[in-house]
Amino acid sequence: MRDASKTIGNLIDKANVSIISSVDEEGFPNSKAMLPPRKREGIKHIFFTTNTSSMRVRQYLNNRKACVYFFDKRFFRGVMLRGAMEVLHDSAAKEMIWKDGDEMYYAKGVTDPDYCVLRFTAHDGRYYSNFKSENFEVE
């Protein structure tokens, strides 16, 4: 892959679904489909919204190890990024990715205590395309 950031970034931007994974108290992986990320900074930092009260948030607070997966079903390609997930509650992070209509999920608005931001920081990844897989580092 010539330019991992561009290739993977394009795949992320076109994905309709994000799969995020955490580790539970027994050490097993747990995966969940999510809406696409709200923001990304290259492929190093990817931001999602979620409920503070969710099981996933509790798991990330106990163990930050995480992975995210994005795929393009039309061309049967995908990327897994491994790294760490942070749970952010600060108003700057919450306002940064807030969108009109989010009140549907967080009735009290951007200050809703059940609204938080997940910030994923990628360390490395594995890309699949054209019947081949390739590992790469994220810088």
C-alpha positions as CSV (number, residue, x, y, z in Angstrom):
1,M,0.0,0.0,0.0
2,R,1.6,3.2,-1.1
3,D,-0.2,5.7,1.1
4,A,-1.9,4.0,4.1
5,S,-3.3,7.2,5.5
6,K,-5.0,8.1,2.2
7,T,-6.2,4.6,1.3
8,I,-7.5,3.8,4.8
9,G,-8.9,7.3,5.3
10,N,-11.0,7.0,2.1
11,L,-12.3,3.6,3.2
12,I,-13.3,5.1,6.6
13,D,-15.0,8.1,5.0
14,K,-17.1,5.9,2.8
15,A,-18.1,3.3,5.4
16,N,-21.7,3.4,6.6
17,V,-21.0,1.2,9.6
18,S,-18.1,1.1,12.1
19,I,-17.4,-2.0,14.2
20,I,-15.7,-1.2,17.5
21,S,-14.3,-3.8,19.9
22,S,-13.5,-3.8,23.5
23,V,-12.3,-6.4,26.1
24,D,-14.6,-7.5,28.8
25,E,-13.8,-8.4,32.4
26,E,-13.1,-12.0,31.5
27,G,-10.7,-11.0,28.7
28,F,-13.0,-11.8,25.8
29,P,-13.4,-9.5,22.8
30,N,-16.8,-7.7,22.5
31,S,-17.8,-6.1,19.2
32,K,-20.5,-3.6,18.4
33,A,-21.8,-1.9,15.2
34,M,-21.8,1.9,15.5
35,L,-22.6,4.8,13.2
36,P,-19.6,6.1,11.2
37,P,-17.1,8.2,13.1
38,R,-17.9,11.9,13.7
39,K,-14.4,13.1,13.1
40,R,-11.0,11.7,12.3
41,E,-7.5,13.2,12.4
42,G,-5.8,11.2,9.7
43,I,-6.1,7.5,10.7
44,K,-4.4,8.1,14.0
45,H,-7.4,9.5,16.0
46,I,-11.0,8.6,15.3
47,F,-13.9,10.0,17.3
48,F,-17.3,8.4,18.0
49,T,-20.3,9.4,20.1
50,T,-21.9,7.1,22.6
51,N,-23.8,6.8,25.9
52,T,-21.9,7.2,29.1
53,S,-24.1,4.5,30.6
54,S,-23.2,1.9,28.0
55,M,-21.4,-1.4,28.7
56,R,-18.8,-0.5,26.2
57,V,-17.8,2.7,28.1
58,R,-17.4,0.6,31.3
59,Q,-15.2,-1.8,29.4
60,Y,-13.0,0.9,28.0
61,L,-12.6,2.5,31.4
62,N,-11.3,-0.9,32.7
63,N,-9.2,-1.8,29.7
64,R,-8.3,0.8,27.0
65,K,-7.3,-1.9,24.4
66,A,-9.5,-1.6,21.4
67,C,-9.9,-2.1,17.7
68,V,-12.1,-0.6,15.1
69,Y,-13.0,-2.2,11.8
70,F,-14.3,-0.6,8.6
71,F,-15.3,-2.3,5.4
72,D,-16.4,-1.8,1.9
73,K,-18.8,-4.6,1.0
74,R,-19.0,-3.7,-2.6
75,F,-15.3,-4.3,-3.3
76,F,-14.8,-6.7,-0.4
77,R,-12.1,-4.8,1.3
78,G,-11.6,-3.8,4.9
79,V,-9.3,-2.5,7.6
80,M,-8.8,-3.3,11.2
81,L,-7.0,-0.7,13.3
82,R,-5.6,-1.7,16.7
83,G,-5.0,0.8,19.5
84,A,-6.5,2.3,22.6
85,M,-9.9,4.0,23.3
86,E,-10.3,6.9,25.6
87,V,-13.7,8.1,27.1
88,L,-13.9,11.9,27.0
89,H,-16.4,13.9,29.1
90,D,-14.9,17.4,28.6
91,S,-17.2,20.0,27.0
92,A,-14.6,20.8,24.3
93,A,-14.6,17.2,23.0
94,K,-18.4,16.9,23.3
95,E,-19.0,20.2,21.4
96,M,-16.4,19.3,18.7
97,I,-18.5,16.4,17.4
98,W,-22.0,17.4,18.4
99,K,-24.5,17.6,15.5
100,D,-28.0,19.0,15.1
101,G,-30.4,16.1,15.7
102,D,-28.3,14.5,18.4
103,E,-31.0,15.4,20.9
104,M,-32.8,12.3,19.6
105,Y,-30.1,10.3,21.5
106,Y,-29.2,12.8,24.2
107,A,-32.3,14.6,25.4
108,K,-30.4,17.2,27.5
109,G,-28.3,18.2,24.6
110,V,-24.5,18.6,24.5
111,T,-24.4,18.8,28.3
112,D,-26.3,15.6,28.8
113,P,-24.4,13.5,31.3
114,D,-25.2,10.4,29.3
115,Y,-23.4,11.8,26.3
116,C,-19.6,11.2,25.9
117,V,-17.0,10.9,23.2
118,L,-14.9,7.9,22.4
119,R,-11.4,8.8,21.0
120,F,-9.6,5.9,19.4
121,T,-5.9,6.2,18.9
122,A,-4.5,3.7,16.3
123,H,-1.1,2.1,16.7
124,D,-1.2,-0.3,13.8
125,G,-3.5,-2.1,11.4
126,R,-4.2,-4.8,8.9
127,Y,-5.7,-4.0,5.5
128,Y,-7.4,-6.6,3.2
129,S,-8.0,-6.0,-0.5
130,N,-7.7,-8.1,-3.7
131,F,-7.4,-11.4,-1.8
132,K,-4.3,-10.1,0.1
133,S,-3.7,-8.8,3.6
134,E,-1.1,-6.4,4.7
135,N,0.0,-5.1,8.1
136,F,1.0,-1.5,8.6
137,E,2.0,0.9,11.4
138,V,0.1,4.1,12.1
139,E,2.3,7.2,12.6
